[in-house]
């Protein structure tokens, strides 16, 4: 019994040594397998005992030797490079060994299938019974073809993206470069502006650099950008000297910038991009239409700040009024053409005159009473400033605080406190309104108004020459 165990151990060692020797040969023979492999055979094995990787390799070479003839002998195939390195992975569980076998082949499909079937004839690995089953044969060329197709798609997409531009694209690119050179920097804040801003009588105030470039693209060269939510001092100064049109985006940001512009700058007209669009993305037709639909800033201030409307509601009402007026004109015109003679023969003018006299009798006194009712309290001072060309400052009880030359009005307002009313024979400007509003003045009375955009709620502005 003891002798039998020694013989068995000797046989195991000899088998393992032989397998390691064969594995070394397989490694040397399979150096260049990657360039010639056509198929890969994948197999799984199970051994009823504990075996190692060299035992599996030895069993593969040993039990297939001479089985398929000299042409398909594994040793000869490895020497010629038609079979690559055989890869074996093993793991042991509950006294049994499991693993996978990978055999790369550069043979044709038939010969590779025969070799794969030969692997399944192996029934022993080392001293243990074993079973090998081929799971699949992978065509390496099919995998390469799939990679080639996917990679070709990527290359084609990149080629189409970087395609040589057409003549129109080249023209647009040249124009864009020229427009970028036309763009100038204006004022201490270096604001992006069109080349006509320094000398143009009217300017268009937009939000950003891209808006100026888009207007330049369509031939509008008197635009300047505020570049942010804070209105620069350059824009405020220009608004006092030029005719200003505020042209903002049709979104929430454009509305906020418009409100700030109306509060700090002397804006004359307001235009906005179509609702939901930005100035930088408008076409020439949309830009022209928006600028033609501009609204006087005074009307926008009244509707937005005091009536709670938005800009687009103002535009819709304006368009409805135009349509109504044109419709009424069309309706009245045919009537005059169809009935010209009866209109001359029927004398209804006396009745119309009676109605007009009644209207004068009842309406006109009301109209007179509305405006003078405010001015009657200051009638004495108004007559005085008309004859003497002075400015009169009054307190809350309408008592005279000071009588000064008109030229000293601004400086006196800055120095004196407790002024309730200012009466002078001159033009009421936006600058004067802002100043008296800061000083808490309640009444500002002058000959007439000029370029008034912002009207404080707690200040009453009256004129006696308009």
C-alpha positions as CSV (number, residue, x, y, z in Angstrom):
1,X,0.0,0.0,0.0
2,X,2.8,2.4,0.9
3,X,4.6,1.5,-2.3
4,X,1.5,2.3,-4.3
5,X,1.2,5.8,-2.9
6,X,4.9,6.5,-3.7
7,X,4.4,5.4,-7.3
8,X,1.2,7.6,-7.6
9,X,3.1,10.6,-6.3
10,X,5.9,10.0,-8.7
11,X,3.5,9.8,-11.6
12,X,1.8,13.1,-10.6
13,X,5.2,15.0,-10.4
14,X,6.2,13.6,-13.8
15,X,3.0,14.6,-15.4
16,X,3.2,18.2,-14.0
17,X,6.8,18.6,-15.1
18,X,5.9,17.4,-18.6
19,X,3.0,19.8,-18.7
20,X,5.2,22.8,-17.7
21,X,7.6,21.9,-20.4
22,X,4.9,21.8,-23.0
23,X,3.4,25.1,-21.7
24,X,6.8,26.8,-22.2
25,X,6.8,25.6,-25.8
26,X,3.3,26.9,-26.3
27,X,4.3,30.3,-25.0
28,X,7.3,30.5,-27.3
29,X,5.3,29.4,-30.3
30,X,2.4,31.8,-29.7
31,X,4.4,35.1,-29.6
32,X,3.0,36.4,-33.0
33,X,-0.6,35.1,-32.4
34,X,-2.3,38.6,-32.3
35,X,-1.5,39.5,-35.9
36,X,-2.8,36.3,-37.5
37,X,-5.7,35.2,-35.3
38,X,-9.0,34.6,-37.2
39,X,-11.0,32.7,-34.6
40,X,-11.0,32.3,-30.8
41,X,-12.3,29.1,-29.2
42,X,-13.8,29.5,-25.8
43,X,-14.3,26.4,-23.6
44,X,-15.2,25.6,-20.0
45,X,-13.9,22.7,-17.9
46,X,-14.7,21.0,-14.7
47,X,-12.4,18.5,-12.8
48,X,-13.4,16.2,-9.9
49,X,-10.4,17.2,-7.8
50,X,-7.8,19.8,-7.3
51,X,-5.7,20.5,-10.4
52,X,-3.5,23.4,-11.6
53,X,-3.1,25.3,-14.8
54,X,-0.1,23.2,-16.1
55,X,-2.2,20.1,-15.6
56,X,-4.9,21.4,-17.9
57,X,-2.4,22.5,-20.6
58,X,-0.6,19.2,-20.4
59,X,-3.9,17.3,-20.8
60,X,-4.8,19.3,-23.9
61,X,-1.5,18.6,-25.7
62,X,-1.2,15.0,-24.4
63,X,-4.7,13.7,-25.1
64,X,-5.0,15.3,-28.6
65,X,-1.6,14.2,-29.8
66,X,-2.0,12.0,-32.8
67,X,-5.8,12.2,-32.6
68,X,-6.2,14.4,-35.7
69,X,-3.2,13.5,-37.7
70,X,0.0,15.5,-38.4
71,X,-1.7,18.4,-40.2
72,X,-3.8,19.2,-37.1
73,X,-1.4,18.3,-34.3
74,X,-1.4,21.1,-31.7
75,X,2.4,21.0,-31.2
76,X,3.1,21.4,-35.0
77,X,0.4,24.1,-35.4
78,X,2.0,26.2,-32.6
79,X,5.4,25.8,-34.1
80,X,4.1,27.2,-37.4
81,X,2.1,30.0,-35.6
82,X,-1.3,28.8,-36.8
83,X,-2.4,28.2,-33.1
84,X,-1.6,30.9,-30.6
85,X,-0.9,30.7,-26.9
86,X,-3.5,28.6,-25.1
87,X,-4.8,30.5,-22.1
88,X,-6.2,28.7,-19.0
89,X,-7.8,30.2,-15.9
90,X,-8.6,27.9,-13.0
91,X,-10.3,28.2,-9.6
92,X,-11.1,25.7,-6.9
93,X,-14.3,25.3,-5.0
94,X,-15.5,22.5,-2.7
95,X,-12.8,20.1,-3.8
96,X,-13.5,20.6,-7.5
97,X,-11.7,22.7,-10.1
98,X,-13.4,24.9,-12.6
99,X,-12.0,27.1,-15.3
100,X,-12.0,28.4,-18.8
101,X,-9.8,27.6,-21.8
102,X,-9.1,30.1,-24.7
103,X,-7.5,28.9,-27.9
104,X,-6.6,31.5,-30.6
105,X,-6.6,30.1,-34.2
106,X,-5.6,31.3,-37.6
107,X,-7.0,28.1,-39.3
108,X,-10.1,28.2,-41.4
109,X,-13.6,27.7,-39.9
110,X,-13.7,23.9,-40.6
111,X,-10.3,23.1,-39.1
112,X,-11.0,25.4,-36.1
113,X,-14.3,23.6,-35.4
114,X,-12.5,20.2,-35.6
115,X,-10.0,21.4,-33.0
116,X,-12.8,22.7,-30.8
117,X,-14.5,19.3,-31.0
118,X,-11.3,17.6,-30.2
119,X,-11.1,19.5,-26.9
120,X,-14.3,17.9,-25.7
121,X,-12.7,14.4,-26.0
122,X,-10.5,15.2,-23.1
123,X,-11.8,13.2,-20.1
124,X,-9.0,13.5,-17.6
125,X,-6.8,16.3,-16.2
126,X,-3.9,15.0,-14.2
127,X,-5.2,12.3,-11.9
128,X,-8.8,13.6,-11.9
129,X,-11.7,13.0,-14.2
130,X,-12.7,16.0,-16.1
131,X,-15.2,17.3,-18.7
132,X,-14.6,20.1,-21.2
133,X,-17.4,21.8,-23.2
134,X,-16.9,24.4,-26.0
135,X,-19.2,27.4,-25.3
136,X,-18.6,29.5,-28.5
137,X,-16.2,30.3,-31.3
138,X,-15.7,34.0,-31.9
139,X,-14.9,35.3,-35.4
140,X,-12.2,38.0,-34.7
141,X,-12.7,39.5,-38.1
142,X,-16.4,40.1,-37.4
143,X,-15.4,42.1,-34.3
144,X,-12.9,44.0,-36.3
145,X,-15.5,44.7,-39.0
146,X,-17.9,46.0,-36.4
147,X,-15.2,48.3,-35.0
148,X,-14.4,49.5,-38.5
149,X,-18.0,50.4,-39.2
150,X,-18.4,52.3,-35.9
151,X,-15.1,54.1,-36.4
152,X,-15.9,55.0,-40.0
153,X,-19.2,56.6,-38.8
154,X,-17.3,58.8,-36.4
155,X,-14.7,59.8,-39.0
156,X,-17.4,60.6,-41.5
157,X,-19.3,62.8,-39.0
158,X,-16.2,64.7,-38.1
159,X,-15.5,65.2,-41.8
160,X,-19.0,66.5,-42.4
161,X,-18.6,69.0,-39.5
162,X,-15.3,70.2,-40.8
163,X,-16.4,70.3,-44.4
164,X,-15.0,73.1,-46.6
165,X,-17.6,75.9,-46.4
166,X,-19.6,77.0,-49.5
167,X,-19.3,80.3,-51.2
168,X,-22.1,81.9,-49.2
169,X,-20.5,80.8,-45.9
170,X,-17.2,82.3,-47.0
171,X,-19.0,85.6,-47.8
172,X,-20.7,85.7,-44.5
173,X,-17.4,85.0,-42.7
174,X,-15.7,87.9,-44.5
175,X,-18.6,90.2,-43.7
176,X,-18.5,89.1,-40.0
177,X,-14.7,89.9,-39.9
178,X,-15.4,93.4,-41.4
179,X,-18.2,94.1,-38.9
180,X,-16.0,93.1,-36.0
181,X,-13.4,95.7,-37.2
182,X,-16.2,98.3,-37.5
183,X,-17.0,97.8,-33.8
184,X,-15.5,100.6,-31.6
185,X,-15.2,101.2,-27.9
186,X,-16.9,104.3,-26.7
187,X,-16.6,106.3,-23.4
188,X,-14.5,105.7,-20.3
189,X,-16.3,102.3,-19.8
190,X,-15.2,101.1,-23.3
191,X,-18.7,100.3,-24.3
192,X,-19.2,98.3,-27.6
193,X,-20.7,100.6,-30.2
194,X,-21.2,101.2,-33.9
195,X,-18.9,103.5,-35.8
196,X,-21.6,106.2,-36.1
197,X,-22.3,106.7,-32.4
198,X,-19.7,109.5,-31.8
199,X,-21.4,111.9,-34.3
200,X,-25.0,110.6,-34.9
201,X,-27.9,112.7,-33.7
202,X,-29.8,109.6,-32.6
203,X,-28.6,106.4,-31.0
204,X,-30.0,103.0,-30.2
205,X,-29.2,101.6,-26.8
206,X,-29.1,97.8,-26.6
207,X,-28.1,95.3,-24.0
208,X,-24.8,93.6,-25.1
209,X,-22.0,93.4,-27.6
210,X,-23.7,90.6,-29.6
211,X,-26.7,92.9,-30.1
212,X,-24.5,95.6,-31.5
213,X,-22.8,93.1,-33.9
214,X,-26.2,91.9,-35.1
215,X,-27.4,95.4,-35.9
216,X,-24.1,96.1,-37.7
217,X,-24.7,93.0,-39.7
218,X,-27.9,94.6,-41.0
219,X,-26.4,98.0,-41.6
220,X,-27.4,99.8,-38.4
221,X,-24.3,101.5,-37.2
222,X,-25.5,103.9,-34.4
223,X,-26.1,101.3,-31.6
224,X,-24.3,101.2,-28.3
225,X,-24.5,98.5,-25.5
226,X,-24.9,99.0,-21.8
227,X,-23.0,95.8,-21.1
228,X,-24.8,94.8,-17.8
229,X,-27.7,95.6,-15.6
230,X,-26.1,98.8,-14.2
231,X,-26.5,101.7,-16.6
232,X,-23.1,103.3,-17.4
233,X,-22.6,107.1,-16.9
234,X,-21.7,107.4,-20.6
235,X,-25.3,106.2,-21.6
236,X,-26.8,108.7,-19.1
237,X,-24.8,111.5,-20.5
238,X,-25.6,110.6,-24.1
239,X,-29.3,110.4,-23.4
240,X,-29.3,114.1,-22.5
241,X,-27.6,115.1,-25.7
242,X,-29.1,112.7,-28.3
243,X,-32.4,111.2,-29.4
244,X,-32.3,107.8,-27.6
245,X,-34.2,104.7,-28.6
246,X,-34.0,101.8,-26.0
247,X,-34.0,98.5,-27.9
248,X,-34.1,95.6,-25.5
249,X,-34.7,91.8,-25.6
250,X,-38.2,90.4,-25.4
251,X,-37.6,88.5,-22.1
252,X,-37.6,89.3,-18.3
253,X,-34.0,90.6,-18.4
254,X,-34.9,93.1,-21.2
255,X,-37.9,94.3,-19.1
256,X,-35.7,95.0,-16.1
257,X,-33.0,96.8,-18.1
258,X,-35.7,98.9,-19.8
259,X,-37.2,99.9,-16.4
260,X,-33.8,101.0,-15.1
261,X,-33.1,102.9,-18.3
262,X,-36.3,104.8,-18.0
263,X,-35.5,105.8,-14.4
264,X,-31.9,107.0,-14.8
265,X,-31.6,108.1,-18.5
266,X,-33.5,110.5,-20.7
267,X,-35.0,108.0,-23.2
268,X,-37.2,109.3,-26.0
269,X,-38.5,106.0,-27.6
270,X,-38.8,102.4,-26.6
271,X,-38.6,99.4,-28.9
272,X,-38.4,95.7,-28.0
273,X,-37.6,92.4,-29.7
274,X,-40.6,90.1,-30.4
275,X,-41.8,88.4,-27.2
276,X,-39.4,85.6,-26.1
277,X,-36.6,86.6,-28.6
278,X,-33.3,88.4,-28.2
279,X,-32.0,91.2,-30.3
280,X,-28.8,89.3,-31.2
281,X,-30.9,86.5,-33.0
282,X,-33.3,88.8,-34.9
283,X,-33.4,88.9,-38.7
284,X,-33.3,92.2,-40.6
285,X,-37.0,92.1,-41.2
286,X,-37.7,91.6,-37.4
287,X,-35.3,94.4,-36.5
288,X,-36.9,96.9,-38.9
289,X,-40.4,95.9,-37.7
290,X,-39.5,96.3,-34.0
291,X,-37.9,99.7,-34.6
292,X,-40.9,100.9,-36.6
293,X,-43.2,99.9,-33.8
294,X,-41.3,102.0,-31.2
295,X,-43.4,103.9,-28.7
296,X,-42.7,107.2,-27.1
297,X,-41.1,106.7,-23.7
298,X,-43.6,108.9,-21.9
299,X,-46.4,106.6,-23.0
300,X,-44.5,103.6,-21.8
301,X,-43.8,105.1,-18.4
302,X,-47.4,105.9,-17.9
303,X,-48.6,102.5,-18.9
304,X,-45.9,100.4,-17.2
305,X,-45.3,102.3,-14.0
306,X,-48.7,103.7,-13.3
307,X,-51.2,101.4,-15.1
308,X,-49.3,98.1,-14.5
309,X,-49.3,97.1,-18.2
310,X,-46.4,95.5,-20.0
311,X,-44.8,96.8,-23.3
312,X,-46.5,94.2,-25.5
313,X,-49.9,95.2,-24.2
314,X,-49.2,98.8,-25.2
315,X,-48.1,97.7,-28.7
316,X,-51.3,95.6,-29.1
317,X,-53.5,98.5,-28.1
318,X,-51.6,100.8,-30.4
319,X,-52.1,98.4,-33.3
320,X,-55.8,98.0,-32.5
321,X,-56.3,101.8,-32.6
322,X,-54.6,102.0,-36.0
323,X,-56.8,99.2,-37.3
324,X,-59.9,100.8,-35.9
325,X,-59.0,104.2,-37.4
326,X,-58.3,102.7,-40.9
327,X,-61.5,100.7,-40.8
328,X,-63.6,103.7,-39.9
329,X,-61.9,105.7,-42.7
330,X,-62.8,102.9,-45.2
331,X,-66.4,102.8,-44.0
332,X,-66.9,106.6,-44.1
333,X,-65.3,107.0,-47.6
334,X,-67.8,104.9,-49.6
335,X,-70.8,106.6,-47.9
336,X,-69.5,110.0,-49.2
337,X,-69.0,108.6,-52.7
338,X,-72.4,106.8,-52.9
339,X,-74.5,109.7,-51.5
340,X,-72.8,112.9,-52.5
341,X,-76.0,114.8,-53.7
342,X,-78.3,114.2,-50.7
343,X,-75.5,115.2,-48.4
344,X,-75.5,118.7,-50.0
345,X,-79.3,119.1,-50.3
346,X,-80.2,118.2,-46.8
347,X,-79.4,121.1,-44.5
348,X,-78.7,119.7,-41.1
349,X,-76.0,122.3,-40.2
350,X,-78.2,124.4,-37.9
351,X,-79.0,121.4,-35.7
352,X,-75.4,120.5,-35.5
353,X,-74.6,124.1,-34.5
354,X,-77.2,123.9,-31.7
355,X,-75.6,120.8,-30.4
356,X,-72.2,122.4,-30.5
357,X,-73.5,125.4,-28.7
358,X,-75.0,123.1,-26.0
359,X,-71.7,121.3,-25.7
360,X,-69.9,124.6,-25.4
361,X,-72.4,125.8,-22.8
362,X,-72.0,122.8,-20.6
363,X,-68.6,121.3,-21.3
364,X,-66.4,124.3,-21.7
365,X,-66.9,125.7,-18.2
366,X,-66.0,122.3,-16.7
367,X,-62.8,122.3,-18.8
368,X,-61.9,125.8,-17.6
369,X,-62.6,124.9,-14.0
370,X,-60.3,121.8,-14.0
371,X,-57.0,123.4,-14.9
372,X,-57.4,126.9,-13.3
373,X,-58.6,125.3,-10.1
374,X,-55.0,124.3,-9.4
375,X,-53.5,127.5,-10.8
376,X,-56.0,129.9,-9.1
377,X,-54.1,129.5,-5.8
378,X,-50.9,130.8,-7.4
379,X,-52.5,133.4,-9.8
380,X,-50.9,136.3,-8.1
381,X,-47.4,134.8,-8.3
382,X,-47.8,133.6,-11.9
383,X,-48.6,137.2,-13.0
384,X,-45.6,138.5,-11.2
385,X,-43.1,136.0,-12.7
386,X,-44.6,136.7,-16.2
387,X,-43.8,140.4,-15.9
388,X,-40.6,140.3,-13.8
389,X,-39.0,137.0,-15.2
390,X,-38.1,135.9,-11.7
391,X,-38.6,132.6,-9.7
392,X,-40.7,132.6,-6.6
393,X,-40.4,129.9,-3.8
394,X,-43.4,129.3,-1.5
395,X,-43.9,127.3,1.7
396,X,-46.8,125.0,2.6
397,X,-49.1,128.0,3.4
398,X,-48.2,129.5,0.0
399,X,-46.2,132.3,1.8
400,X,-43.3,133.6,-0.2
401,X,-39.9,132.3,1.0
402,X,-37.8,133.9,-1.7
403,X,-37.9,135.8,-5.0
404,X,-34.8,135.2,-7.1
405,X,-33.6,135.5,-10.6
406,X,-34.4,132.5,-12.7
407,X,-30.7,131.8,-13.4
408,X,-30.1,131.3,-9.6
409,X,-33.0,128.8,-9.2
410,X,-30.9,125.6,-9.3
411,X,-28.3,126.9,-6.7
412,X,-31.1,128.2,-4.4
413,X,-33.0,124.9,-4.5
414,X,-29.8,123.2,-3.4
415,X,-29.3,125.6,-0.5
416,X,-32.8,126.4,0.8
417,X,-35.1,124.0,2.8
418,X,-38.8,123.9,3.4
419,X,-39.8,124.8,-0.2
420,X,-43.3,123.5,-1.1
421,X,-43.9,125.3,-4.4
422,X,-41.7,126.7,-7.2
423,X,-43.2,129.2,-9.7
424,X,-41.1,130.6,-12.6
425,X,-41.5,131.8,-16.1
426,X,-39.4,129.2,-17.9
427,X,-39.3,125.7,-19.3
428,X,-39.7,122.7,-17.0
429,X,-37.0,120.1,-17.8
430,X,-36.3,116.6,-16.6
431,X,-33.3,117.8,-14.6
432,X,-35.3,120.4,-12.8
433,X,-38.1,117.8,-12.0
434,X,-35.5,115.4,-10.6
435,X,-34.0,118.2,-8.4
436,X,-37.2,119.5,-6.9
437,X,-38.4,115.9,-6.3
438,X,-35.3,115.2,-4.2
439,X,-36.0,118.5,-2.2
440,X,-39.6,117.4,-1.4
441,X,-41.3,120.1,-3.5
442,X,-45.0,119.4,-4.1
443,X,-45.9,121.9,-6.9
444,X,-43.7,122.9,-9.9
445,X,-45.3,125.7,-12.0
446,X,-43.7,126.9,-15.2
447,X,-44.5,128.2,-18.7
448,X,-44.2,124.9,-20.5
449,X,-42.6,121.4,-20.4
450,X,-39.8,119.9,-22.6
451,X,-38.6,116.3,-22.9
452,X,-40.2,115.2,-19.6
453,X,-40.0,111.4,-19.3
454,X,-40.2,110.6,-15.5
455,X,-42.9,112.2,-13.4
456,X,-42.7,111.6,-9.6
457,X,-46.0,110.6,-8.1
458,X,-45.9,113.1,-5.3
459,X,-45.0,116.1,-7.5
460,X,-47.7,118.1,-9.4
461,X,-46.4,119.8,-12.6
462,X,-48.5,122.7,-13.9
463,X,-48.0,125.0,-16.9
464,X,-49.7,128.3,-17.6
465,X,-48.6,129.0,-21.2
466,X,-49.5,125.7,-22.9
